[in-house]
Amino acid sequence: MVTTRIAEQNWPRYFDANAPLFRGRPSSIEVIAPDLGAQRVADGVVLLGISYDPRERQLDVLLEVLDHRIEKPQELHVARAPDGVVTIETIDGDGRKTILRIGTHAVPHR
């Protein structure tokens, strides 16, 4: 697995280009915070979209059952596993790490 750090000025372009490829895939979100430990936010939920707003400095992950917002991310790393799973990790200004795992196959529309 190769992990790449993406520079902040490239985040909007990265998500604009890749969000359609991720749409419809099963995804999970885990947040690891110094004050809370590891917390699973979602597991196996269909991803509807991802976007980054540079003016507000927020990353929005839209899932079928919830929206997850990451305020003022400081770092963004992307890894692709040999089986096609994509992992996006962010670290925000408070030291919280958010891990978004995106599965390989789109979920059939219900």
N, C-alpha and C positions, 0 to 999 in steps of 0.2 A: 504494500500500500504506500502510495506516495502522497505526502501532505504538502500543500502549497499555501503559503500565506499570501493573501490578496490585499493589496494596498487600498486604503479607504477611498481614494479617488476613483478606483475601478469597481467599487461595490455596486453602484446603480447599473452600470453596463453589464456586470456579471449576472445580476439577478434578472435584468431585462432579457438577456440572451438565454438564460438557463431555466427560468421559471416555467416556461411552457413544457420543457422536458421533464420537470419534476411533478407537474400537475397530475393529479389522479393516483399518485403512488402512496402506498401505506407508509406512514412516518411515525416517528416517536420523538419526544422532546424530554430531555432530562436537564435539570438545573442543579449545579453544584455550587453552593454558596458557603463562604466561611462561617456565617452565622446560623445556617440551616442544615448543612450537610447536603446529601444528594436527595433530590426530590424528582420523582417521575411525574411529568405534567400530562403526557399523552403517550399512548402506545398503540400502534397499528391503526392510526386514524388517517383518513384520506387527506392528503395535502391539496389545498385549493390554490395557493399562491404564496410567493415570497416577494417582498419589495423593500427597498431601502430608500428613505427620504433623507437626503443630505442636509436639507435646511433644518429639519427637526432632529437630525442625528438619531433616527430610530429605524430599527429593522422589524418589520411586521411579518409574522408567519401565520398564514390563514389556513386553519384546518377545518374539516367538516363540522366539528362540534365546538370549536373554540378558536379564538384569536390569541396569539402570544406575541407580546411586544417586548423587544429588547431595547432599552433606553441607553443611548450614548455608548454603543459598542466601541471598544478600543482596538480590538484585534479580530481578524476573521481568517480562519484556516479551513481549507477544503481538502478532503481526502476521498479517493475513489478506491474501493476494495476490488480485488479481482472478480468477485461475483457481481459487481455492478452497483453495490450499495454505496451511496454517497453520504459522507458525514460532513456536516458544517458545524464548526465550533466557533463560538464567539466568547470574548471576555469583555465584560463591561467595566466601567470606572470604579465600581464597588468590589471588583474582584470576582464577580459571579461568572461562572462558565456555563454557557448554554450549549448543549449538544443536540443537534437535529440530525437524526438518521433517516435517510430517504431510501425506501425499498426499490427493488429493481423492476417490478411489474405493476402496471396501472391496475387499479381495482375496477372491475366492470361497473358501469353506471347502473345505479339501482332505480 
